[in-house]
Amino acid sequence: MVPSFDLVTIDSPDTERLATFWGRALGLVEVEREDGDRWIVLADVDGRRRIGLQRGEHRPGGIHLDLVCAPGDVAAEVDRLLGLGARLVEPLRTEPYGSIANLADPDGNPFDLCAYR
């Protein structure tokens, strides 16, 4: 099964500031928070995840896509994406929320493949 689009993630040294901005700008509400302000997720009123804010160095183009797949499919999906031309930036690893691999598309644009528990 191919992964589905999950949300757009913005890298920022001040996730609180951006969560407040995007929440007010788009009428989104916080639905998830991890490690204080390291990871914040904003959703619409129907609960659909829309924007993830990830603490990190801001850089031009510091926005990336998060894809999601079933936990049992994550290793095969990493291999499939690599076969399509993606590059592995950080290997598949386990985090408190599940598994994640950091990848880049053929042009070098970053994206993550996540499998939530």
C-alpha positions in Angstrom: 0.0 0.0 0.0 1.4 3.4 -0.9 1.8 6.0 1.8 -0.7 8.9 2.0 0.0 12.6 2.5 -0.2 13.5 6.2 0.7 17.2 6.6 3.1 20.0 5.7 5.8 20.5 8.3 7.6 23.8 8.9 11.0 23.8 10.6 11.5 26.7 13.0 13.6 27.6 16.1 10.4 29.1 17.6 7.5 26.6 17.1 5.3 28.4 19.7 5.4 31.6 17.7 4.6 29.9 14.4 1.9 27.7 15.9 0.2 30.9 17.2 0.6 32.6 13.9 -0.7 29.7 11.7 -3.4 28.8 14.2 -4.8 32.3 14.1 -4.2 32.8 10.4 -6.0 29.7 9.3 -8.4 29.0 12.3 -6.5 25.9 13.3 -6.2 24.4 16.8 -3.4 22.5 18.5 -4.1 18.7 18.6 -0.7 17.3 19.4 2.5 18.3 21.2 5.7 16.4 22.0 8.7 17.3 24.1 7.5 20.7 25.1 7.7 22.7 21.9 9.8 20.3 19.7 6.7 19.1 17.7 3.3 20.8 17.5 0.5 19.8 15.2 -2.4 22.0 14.2 -5.7 20.7 12.8 -8.8 22.2 11.4 -12.2 22.2 13.2 -12.9 18.7 11.8 -9.7 17.3 13.4 -7.8 16.9 10.1 -4.1 17.5 10.7 -2.9 20.3 8.5 0.4 21.8 9.7 3.3 20.4 11.8 5.8 22.7 13.4 9.1 21.1 14.2 11.8 22.8 16.2 14.9 23.1 14.1 17.1 25.6 12.3 15.1 27.8 9.9 16.5 27.8 6.4 15.0 28.8 3.0 12.7 26.1 1.9 12.4 24.8 5.5 9.1 23.2 4.7 8.7 19.5 4.0 6.0 17.0 3.4 5.2 14.2 5.9 3.9 11.0 4.4 2.3 8.3 6.5 2.0 4.5 6.1 1.0 1.6 8.3 3.7 0.5 10.8 4.1 -2.9 9.1 4.7 -1.3 5.7 7.4 1.3 6.7 10.5 -0.6 5.8 9.1 -1.7 2.4 7.9 1.8 1.7 11.4 3.2 2.4 12.8 0.7 -0.1 10.1 1.5 -2.7 10.7 5.2 -2.4 14.5 4.7 -2.7 13.8 2.6 -5.9 11.8 5.6 -7.3 14.8 7.9 -6.8 14.5 9.2 -3.3 17.7 9.5 -1.2 17.9 8.5 2.5 18.9 11.5 4.6 18.6 9.8 8.0 17.9 6.1 8.4 14.7 4.6 9.6 14.5 5.0 13.4 12.0 4.6 16.3 10.7 7.6 18.1 8.1 7.7 20.9 5.2 8.1 18.4 6.4 5.4 16.0 8.9 5.1 13.2 10.3 7.8 10.9 12.7 7.9 8.0 14.0 11.3 6.6 14.3 11.2 2.8 14.8 13.6 -0.1 13.2 13.5 -3.5 15.4 13.4 -6.7 15.8 17.2 -6.6 16.9 17.1 -2.9 13.6 18.4 -1.4 13.2 16.8 2.1 10.3 14.7 3.2 9.6 12.3 6.0 7.9 8.9 6.0 6.2 8.2 9.3 4.4 5.2 10.7 2.5 6.1 13.9 1.7 3.6 16.6 
